[in-house]
Amino acid sequence: MADHSRVSAEQIGDLRREVREFVAEQLAAGSFTPMVDSWLRGYSAEFTLELGKRGWLGMVWPAEYGGHERTGLERFTVMEELLAAGAPVSAHWAGDRQIGPALLRNGSPEQCERFLPGMAAGEIFFCLGLSEPDSGSDLASVQTAAIRQDDGSWLLRGTKLWTSGAHHKHYMLTLCRSTPGSKRHEGLTQFIVDLHAPGVTIRPVYLLSGEHHFNEVVLEDVRVEADMVLGEVDQAWRQVTAELADERSGPERYMSTTGLITAYAAAPDVPDDYRHDTLGRLVSELWSARALSTQVAAAVQRGETPSLLAATAKDVGTQFEQRSIDIVRSGLPTPPARGTRLARLLDEAITHAPGFTLRGGTTQMLRSVIGKKLGM
């Protein structure tokens, strides 16, 4: 990953303007409608392909694997602008944020060569197979079984739940129990699973709104070759811990409702005395969450695994996302007129809010992690 010192404030400003111009062009062309939670529910293979053409995927990855060797700050800037616009980025989000770095840390050269260039081009999509029906946020309790065969391949047997976007993705990075009866944090292995392989069944899990981006993925003796093991057999807990720092600390953990905030700021029928007070509260909390997130990004840039800071950033960020909805509602003298952008985004935010503090680890689990790390 490139050094932050290589990029100037002027370069960051130029990049920010470039992304904003691109987003404005896409909006003018009608390629997407801004939405709340766009990083999770906004799927557009075409939009992701355009980002790949502009070099905005795999930005910090090595050039030998299709990356662009830019700085973490530049990547953070692009992410912020896309989230602020409510752009449809879910096709590539997990791969760019988490799975690409996992491949670079733990994957074989052959795995990196096979997957990373296509991911950076916006042509290969990954999802994460972590949670299970009976494990909740207790990731160490996963029971999806990986059974080694005589020829070195593996059979995977079990169910993954809340698998975001699996119905759109090509591959799933899956955590399995490879040693039966092992201790909680031992005997775990990660596998790269082709979601079109025999034995894979993807079932939709619908939200109350009728939307579909969550899934249940059932693995019925799915064969995975030995070369699709990521990292070391039985040593995945160390790998997953590093990946969770990537997952929990990005700007998506506090920017899911940014579109709602900007719509409120632009609403013509909100009195200034309401608007000024409300926006002051929102911006101050948003900026605090951002400060935590950038600290995690800097730590990852230095090669650290900032699990405590990442858990804190995720907790603060998602609590803000939920509070932001109530802050906006309290800043409205009357409900927004139906059919307006503000009304639509407020409805979306209310519908999606229950998931903010669940995905990526519940608030209770994160605070347990924080307490243990602090020796409390």
Secondary structure, DSSP 8 states (H G I E B T S, - for coil): -B-GGGS-HHHHHHHHHHHHHHHHHHHHTTS----TTHHHH---HHHHHHHHHTT-SSTTS-GGGT----BHHHHHHHHHHHHHTT---HHHHHIIIIIHHHHHHH--HHHHHHHHHHHHTT---EEEE---TTTTT-GGG---EEEE-TTS-EEEEEEEES-TTTTT-SEEEEEEE-STT--TTSSEEEEEEETTSTTEEEEEEE-TTS-EEEEEEEEEEEEE-GGGEESSTTBHHHHHHHHHHHHHSSGGGT-TTHHHHHHHHH-TTS-HHHHHHHHHHHHHHHHHHHHHHHHHHHHHHTT---HHHHHHHHHHHHHHHHHHHHHHHHT-SS---TTSHHHHHHHHHHHHHHHHTTTTS-HHHHHHHHHHHTT-
